[in-house]
Amino acid sequence: MNLKKAEACERTKLERFLNKVQLPHFYKNIGIGLALLSFIALIMLNLVDDEALWLPPALKHAMLIGLLIISLSREKIEDELIETLRSKSYALAFIIGVLYTLFQPLANYIVDFFLGKQEGPTEIGYIQVLLFMLLIQVGFFELLKRSR
């Protein structure tokens, strides 16, 4: 088997896998509903003093799942341009997520220093980074889609 045939075979295997991972378009509305409901519930929990300890992490996970569903849902018309825009938005989300992870603790430390708090740099949780990256991906994908 020559190199071109092997490359084409691997590319088609990857494309078939990616097509299986994508969800039908109607899942986008389910993801939006789940993300919005969990976000609203998190805001409401911050207003209430008496809360269960397990509820905020569960709602953050639900919001993460909702954003992932939005990210993996197909568009009504799924063509090569949409695939290119989606891959660009994933790349942007990754780069901005890495920069966020590197500079957010420094920004927190600087703000704490000016406010007079003498705490060391705080770690960023994985949920916070994943939520940020998925929000960036969904936002940039919609922005790129509208500006084409």
FIKOLZA-1660 file (N, C-alpha, C; in steps of 0.1 Angstrom, whole numbers, plus 5000, padded with zeros to 4 digits):
% residues 148
   i   px   py   pz ch aa at
   1 5009 4988 5000  A  M  N
   1 5000 5000 5000  A  M CA
   1 5009 5012 5000  A  M  C
   2 5006 5021 4991  A  N  N
   2 5015 5033 4990  A  N CA
   2 5010 5043 5000  A  N  C
   3 5018 5054 5002  A  L  N
   3 5016 5064 5012  A  L CA
   3 5003 5071 5009  A  L  C
   4 4999 5075 4997  A  K  N
   4 4987 5082 4994  A  K CA
   4 4975 5074 4998  A  K  C
   5 4975 5061 4995  A  K  N
   5 4963 5053 4998  A  K CA
   5 4962 5051 5014  A  K  C
   6 4973 5050 5021  A  A  N
   6 4973 5049 5035  A  A CA
   6 4967 5062 5041  A  A  C
   7 4972 5073 5036  A  E  N
   7 4967 5086 5041  A  E CA
   7 4952 5088 5038  A  E  C
   8 4948 5084 5027  A  A  N
   8 4933 5086 5024  A  A CA
   8 4925 5077 5033  A  A  C
   9 4930 5065 5035  A  C  N
   9 4923 5055 5044  A  C CA
   9 4922 5061 5058  A  C  C
  10 4933 5066 5063  A  E  N
  10 4933 5071 5077  A  E CA
  10 4924 5084 5078  A  E  C
  11 4924 5092 5067  A  R  N
  11 4915 5104 5067  A  R CA
  11 4901 5100 5067  A  R  C
  12 4897 5090 5059  A  T  N
  12 4883 5086 5059  A  T CA
  12 4879 5080 5072  A  T  C
  13 4888 5072 5079  A  K  N
  13 4885 5067 5092  A  K CA
  13 4882 5078 5102  A  K  C
  14 4891 5088 5102  A  L  N
  14 4889 5100 5111  A  L CA
  14 4876 5107 5108  A  L  C
  15 4873 5109 5095  A  E  N
  15 4861 5117 5092  A  E CA
  15 4849 5109 5096  A  E  C
  16 4849 5096 5094  A  R  N
  16 4837 5087 5099  A  R CA
  16 4836 5088 5114  A  R  C
  17 4847 5088 5121  A  F  N
  17 4846 5089 5136  A  F CA
  17 4841 5102 5140  A  F  C
  18 4845 5113 5134  A  L  N
  18 4840 5127 5137  A  L CA
  18 4826 5128 5134  A  L  C
  19 4821 5122 5123  A  N  N
  19 4807 5122 5119  A  N CA
  19 4798 5115 5130  A  N  C
  20 4804 5105 5136  A  K  N
  20 4796 5097 5146  A  K CA
  20 4796 5105 5159  A  K  C
  21 4806 5113 5161  A  V  N
  21 4806 5121 5174  A  V CA
  21 4796 5133 5173  A  V  C
  22 4794 5138 5161  A  Q  N
  22 4785 5150 5161  A  Q CA
  22 4770 5145 5163  A  Q  C
  23 4763 5154 5170  A  L  N
  23 4749 5152 5173  A  L CA
  23 4740 5158 5163  A  L  C
  24 4728 5153 5161  A  P  N
  24 4718 5160 5152  A  P CA
  24 4716 5175 5157  A  P  C
  25 4711 5183 5148  A  H  N
  25 4709 5197 5150  A  H CA
  25 4700 5200 5162  A  H  C
  26 4689 5192 5164  A  F  N
  26 4679 5195 5175  A  F CA
  26 4685 5194 5189  A  F  C
  27 4697 5187 5190  A  Y  N
  27 4703 5187 5203  A  Y CA
  27 4709 5200 5207  A  Y  C
  28 4711 5209 5198  A  K  N
  28 4716 5223 5201  A  K CA
  28 4706 5230 5211  A  K  C
  29 4693 5229 5208  A  N  N
  29 4683 5235 5217  A  N CA
  29 4683 5228 5231  A  N  C
  30 4685 5215 5231  A  I  N
  30 4686 5208 5244  A  I CA
  30 4698 5213 5252  A  I  C
  31 4709 5215 5245  A  G  N
  31 4721 5220 5252  A  G CA
  31 4720 5234 5257  A  G  C
  32 4713 5243 5248  A  I  N
  32 4711 5256 5253  A  I CA
  32 4702 5257 5265  A  I  C
  33 4691 5249 5265  A  G  N
  33 4682 5248 5276  A  G CA
  33 4689 5243 5289  A  G  C
  34 4697 5233 5287  A  L  N
  34 4704 5227 5299  A  L CA
  34 4714 5237 5305  A  L  C
  35 4722 5244 5296  A  A  N
  35 4732 5253 5300  A  A CA
  35 4725 5266 5307  A  A  C
  36 4715 5271 5301  A  L  N
  36 4708 5282 5307  A  L CA
  36 4701 5279 5320  A  L  C
  37 4694 5268 5321  A  L  N
  37 4688 5264 5333  A  L CA
  37 4698 5262 5344  A  L  C
  38 4709 5256 5342  A  S  N
  38 4719 5254 5352  A  S CA
  38 4726 5267 5356  A  S  C
  39 4728 5276 5346  A  F  N
  39 4733 5289 5349  A  F CA
  39 4724 5297 5358  A  F  C
  40 4711 5297 5355  A  I  N
  40 4701 5304 5363  A  I CA
  40 4700 5298 5377  A  I  C
  41 4701 5285 5378  A  A  N
  41 4700 5278 5391  A  A CA
  41 4713 5282 5399  A  A  C
  42 4724 5283 5393  A  L  N
  42 4736 5287 5400  A  L CA
  42 4735 5301 5405  A  L  C
  43 4729 5310 5397  A  I  N
  43 4727 5324 5402  A  I CA
  43 4718 5324 5413  A  I  C
  44 4707 5317 5412  A  M  N
  44 4697 5316 5423  A  M CA
  44 4703 5310 5436  A  M  C
  45 4712 5301 5435  A  L  N
  45 4718 5295 5447  A  L CA
  45 4727 5305 5454  A  L  C
  46 4733 5314 5446  A  N  N
  46 4742 5324 5452  A  N CA
  46 4734 5334 5460  A  N  C
  47 4721 5335 5457  A  L  N
  47 4712 5345 5464  A  L CA
  47 4707 5338 5477  A  L  C
  48 4707 5325 5478  A  V  N
  48 4702 5318 5489  A  V CA
  48 4713 5314 5498  A  V  C
  49 4712 5316 5511  A  D  N
  49 4723 5313 5521  A  D CA
  49 4723 5298 5524  A  D  C
  50 4712 5291 5524  A  D  N
  50 4711 5277 5528  A  D CA
  50 4711 5269 5515  A  D  C
  51 4722 5263 5513  A  E  N
  51 4724 5255 5500  A  E CA
  51 4730 5241 5504  A  E  C
  52 4727 5232 5495  A  A  N
  52 4734 5219 5497  A  A CA
  52 4748 5219 5491  A  A  C
  53 4757 5213 5497  A  L  N
  53 4771 5213 5492  A  L CA
  53 4773 5206 5479  A  L  C
  54 4765 5197 5476  A  W  N
  54 4766 5189 5463  A  W CA
  54 4760 5196 5451  A  W  C
  55 4751 5206 5454  A  L  N
  55 4743 5212 5443  A  L CA
  55 4752 5221 5433  A  L  C
  56 4760 5230 5438  A  P  N
  56 4768 5238 5429  A  P CA
  56 4777 5230 5419  A  P  C
  57 4784 5220 5424  A  P  N
  57 4792 5213 5415  A  P CA
  57 4784 5205 5405  A  P  C
  58 4772 5200 5409  A  A  N
  58 4763 5193 5400  A  A CA
  58 4758 5202 5389  A  A  C
  59 4755 5214 5393  A  L  N
  59 4750 5224 5383  A  L CA
  59 4761 5228 5374  A  L  C
  60 4773 5230 5379  A  K  N
  60 4784 5233 5370  A  K CA
  60 4787 5222 5360  A  K  C
  61 4786 5210 5364  A  H  N
  61 4787 5198 5355  A  H CA
  61 4776 5198 5345  A  H  C
  62 4764 5201 5349  A  A  N
  62 4752 5202 5340  A  A CA
  62 4755 5213 5329  A  A  C
  63 4760 5224 5334  A  M  N
  63 4763 5235 5324  A  M CA
  63 4774 5231 5315  A  M  C
  64 4784 5224 5320  A  L  N
  64 4794 5219 5311  A  L CA
  64 4789 5209 5301  A  L  C
  65 4780 5200 5305  A  I  N
  65 4774 5190 5295  A  I CA
  65 4766 5198 5285  A  I  C
  66 4758 5208 5289  A  G  N
  66 4750 5216 5280  A  G CA
  66 4759 5223 5270  A  G  C
  67 4770 5229 5274  A  L  N
  67 4779 5235 5264  A  L CA
  67 4785 5225 5255  A  L  C
  68 4788 5214 5260  A  L  N
  68 4794 5203 5252  A  L CA
  68 4784 5198 5241  A  L  C
  69 4772 5197 5245  A  I  N
  69 4761 5193 5235  A  I CA
  69 4760 5204 5225  A  I  C
  70 4760 5217 5229  A  I  N
  70 4759 5228 5219  A  I CA
  70 4771 5227 5209  A  I  C
  71 4783 5224 5215  A  S  N
  71 4795 5224 5207  A  S CA
  71 4795 5212 5197  A  S  C
  72 4789 5201 5201  A  L  N
  72 4790 5189 5192  A  L CA
  72 4778 5188 5183  A  L  C
  73 4768 5197 5184  A  S  N
  73 4756 5196 5175  A  S CA
  73 4759 5201 5161  A  S  C
  74 4753 5195 5152  A  R  N
  74 4755 5199 5138  A  R CA
  74 4747 5212 5135  A  R  C
  75 4750 5218 5124  A  E  N
  75 4742 5229 5120  A  E CA
  75 4732 5224 5110  A  E  C
  76 4722 5233 5107  A  K  N
  76 4711 5228 5098  A  K CA
  76 4718 5225 5084  A  K  C
  77 4727 5233 5080  A  I  N
  77 4734 5230 5067  A  I CA
  77 4749 5228 5071  A  I  C
  78 4753 5216 5071  A  E  N
  78 4767 5212 5075  A  E CA
  78 4775 5211 5063  A  E  C
  79 4783 5221 5059  A  D  N
  79 4792 5220 5047  A  D CA
  79 4806 5221 5052  A  D  C
  80 4815 5222 5042  A  E  N
  80 4829 5223 5045  A  E CA
  80 4833 5236 5051  A  E  C
  81 4826 5247 5048  A  L  N
  81 4828 5260 5054  A  L CA
  81 4825 5259 5069  A  L  C
  82 4814 5253 5073  A  I  N
  82 4811 5251 5087  A  I CA
  82 4821 5243 5094  A  I  C
  83 4826 5232 5088  A  E  N
  83 4836 5224 5094  A  E CA
  83 4849 5232 5096  A  E  C
  84 4852 5240 5087  A  T  N
  84 4864 5248 5088  A  T CA
  84 4863 5258 5099  A  T  C
  85 4851 5265 5100  A  L  N
  85 4848 5275 5111  A  L CA
  85 4848 5268 5124  A  L  C
  86 4843 5256 5125  A  R  N
  86 4843 5248 5137  A  R CA
  86 4857 5245 5142  A  R  C
  87 4865 5241 5133  A  S  N
  87 4879 5237 5136  A  S CA
  87 4887 5249 5140  A  S  C
  88 4884 5261 5134  A  K  N
  88 4891 5273 5138  A  K CA
  88 4887 5277 5152  A  K  C
  89 4874 5276 5155  A  S  N
  89 4869 5280 5168  A  S CA
  89 4874 5271 5179  A  S  C
  90 4876 5258 5176  A  Y  N
  90 4882 5249 5186  A  Y CA
  90 4897 5253 5188  A  Y  C
  91 4904 5256 5177  A  A  N
  91 4918 5261 5179  A  A CA
  91 4919 5274 5187  A  A  C
  92 4910 5283 5184  A  L  N
  92 4910 5296 5192  A  L CA
  92 4907 5293 5206  A  L  C
  93 4897 5284 5209  A  A  N
  93 4893 5281 5223  A  A CA
  93 4905 5275 5230  A  A  C
  94 4912 5266 5223  A  F  N
  94 4924 5260 5230  A  F CA
  94 4935 5270 5233  A  F  C
  95 4938 5278 5224  A  I  N
  95 4949 5288 5226  A  I CA
  95 4945 5298 5237  A  I  C
  96 4933 5303 5236  A  I  N
  96 4928 5313 5246  A  I CA
  96 4927 5306 5260  A  I  C
  97 4922 5293 5260  A  G  N
  97 4921 5286 5273  A  G CA
  97 4935 5284 5279  A  G  C
  98 4945 5281 5271  A  V  N
  98 4959 5280 5277  A  V CA
  98 4963 5293 5283  A  V  C
  99 4961 5304 5275  A  L  N
  99 4966 5317 5280  A  L CA
  99 4958 5321 5292  A  L  C
 100 4945 5318 5293  A  Y  N
 100 4937 5320 5305  A  Y CA
 100 4942 5313 5317  A  Y  C
 101 4946 5300 5315  A  T  N
 101 4951 5292 5326  A  T CA
 101 4964 5297 5331  A  T  C
 102 4972 5303 5322  A  L  N
 102 4985 5308 5326  A  L CA
 102 4984 5321 5333  A  L  C
 103 4975 5330 5328  A  F  N
 103 4975 5344 5333  A  F CA
 103 4965 5347 5344  A  F  C
 104 4954 5339 5345  A  Q  N
 104 4944 5341 5355  A  Q CA
 104 4949 5341 5369  A  Q  C
 105 4957 5331 5373  A  P  N
 105 4963 5332 5387  A  P CA
 105 4971 5344 5390  A  P  C
 106 4979 5349 5380  A  L  N
 106 4986 5361 5381  A  L CA
 106 4977 5373 5383  A  L  C
 107 4967 5374 5375  A  A  N
 107 4957 5385 5376  A  A CA
 107 4950 5385 5390  A  A  C
 108 4947 5373 5394  A  N  N
 108 4941 5372 5408  A  N CA
 108 4950 5377 5419  A  N  C
 109 4963 5373 5417  A  Y  N
 109 4973 5377 5427  A  Y CA
 109 4975 5392 5427  A  Y  C
 110 4975 5398 5415  A  I  N
 110 4977 5413 5414  A  I CA
 110 4965 5420 5420  A  I  C
 111 4953 5415 5417  A  V  N
 111 4941 5421 5423  A  V CA
 111 4941 5420 5438  A  V  C
 112 4944 5408 5443  A  D  N
 112 4945 5406 5458  A  D CA
 112 4956 5415 5464  A  D  C
 113 4967 5417 5457  A  F  N
 113 4977 5425 5463  A  F CA
 113 4972 5440 5464  A  F  C
 114 4965 5445 5454  A  F  N
 114 4960 5459 5455  A  F CA
 114 4949 5460 5465  A  F  C
 115 4941 5449 5467  A  L  N
 115 4931 5450 5477  A  L CA
 115 4936 5447 5491  A  L  C
 116 4948 5444 5493  A  G  N
 116 4954 5442 5506  A  G CA
 116 4954 5428 5511  A  G  C
 117 4949 5419 5503  A  K  N
 117 4949 5405 5508  A  K CA
 117 4963 5399 5505  A  K  C
 118 4968 5392 5514  A  Q  N
 118 4981 5386 5513  A  Q CA
 118 4981 5371 5510  A  Q  C
 119 4972 5367 5501  A  E  N
 119 4972 5353 5498  A  E CA
 119 4980 5350 5486  A  E  C
 120 4985 5338 5485  A  G  N
 120 4993 5334 5473  A  G CA
 120 4984 5331 5461  A  G  C
 121 4990 5328 5450  A  P  N
 121 4982 5326 5438  A  P CA
 121 4973 5314 5440  A  P  C
 122 4961 5315 5435  A  T  N
 122 4952 5304 5437  A  T CA
 122 4952 5295 5424  A  T  C
 123 4949 5283 5426  A  E  N
 123 4948 5274 5414  A  E CA
 123 4934 5275 5408  A  E  C
 124 4934 5273 5395  A  I  N
 124 4922 5273 5387  A  I CA
 124 4916 5259 5386  A  I  C
 125 4903 5257 5389  A  G  N
 125 4897 5244 5388  A  G CA
 125 4895 5240 5373  A  G  C
 126 4895 5227 5371  A  Y  N
 126 4893 5221 5358  A  Y CA
 126 4879 5225 5352  A  Y  C
 127 4869 5226 5361  A  I  N
 127 4856 5230 5356  A  I CA
 127 4856 5244 5350  A  I  C
 128 4863 5253 5358  A  Q  N
 128 4864 5267 5353  A  Q CA
 128 4871 5268 5340  A  Q  C
 129 4881 5260 5338  A  V  N
 129 4889 5261 5325  A  V CA
 129 4880 5255 5314  A  V  C
 130 4874 5243 5316  A  L  N
 130 4866 5237 5306  A  L CA
 130 4854 5246 5302  A  L  C
 131 4847 5251 5312  A  L  N
 131 4836 5260 5309  A  L CA
 131 4840 5272 5301  A  L  C
 132 4852 5278 5305  A  F  N
 132 4857 5289 5297  A  F CA
 132 4860 5286 5283  A  F  C
 133 4867 5274 5281  A  M  N
 133 4871 5270 5267  A  M CA
 133 4858 5267 5259  A  M  C
 134 4848 5260 5265  A  L  N
 134 4836 5257 5257  A  L CA
 134 4828 5270 5254  A  L  C
 135 4828 5279 5263  A  L  N
 135 4821 5292 5260  A  L CA
 135 4828 5300 5249  A  L  C
 136 4842 5300 5250  A  I  N
 136 4849 5306 5239  A  I CA
 136 4847 5299 5226  A  I  C
 137 4847 5286 5225  A  Q  N
 137 4845 5279 5213  A  Q CA
 137 4831 5281 5207  A  Q  C
 138 4821 5281 5215  A  V  N
 138 4807 5283 5210  A  V CA
 138 4806 5298 5206  A  V  C
 139 4811 5307 5214  A  G  N
 139 4810 5321 5210  A  G CA
 139 4817 5324 5197  A  G  C
 140 4830 5319 5196  A  F  N
 140 4837 5322 5184  A  F CA
 140 4831 5315 5171  A  F  C
 141 4826 5303 5173  A  F  N
 141 4820 5296 5162  A  F CA
 141 4807 5304 5157  A  F  C
 142 4799 5309 5166  A  E  N
 142 4788 5317 5162  A  E CA
 142 4792 5330 5156  A  E  C
 143 4803 5336 5161  A  L  N
 143 4808 5349 5155  A  L CA
 143 4813 5346 5141  A  L  C
 144 4821 5336 5140  A  L  N
 144 4827 5333 5127  A  L CA
 144 4816 5329 5117  A  L  C
 145 4806 5322 5121  A  K  N
 145 4795 5318 5113  A  K CA
 145 4787 5330 5108  A  K  C
 146 4785 5340 5116  A  R  N
 146 4777 5352 5113  A  R CA
 146 4785 5362 5104  A  R  C
 147 4798 5361 5105  A  S  N
 147 4807 5371 5097  A  S CA
 147 4812 5365 5084  A  S  C
 148 4807 5354 5080  A  R  N
 148 4813 5348 5068  A  R CA
 148 4808 5354 5055  A  R  C
% end
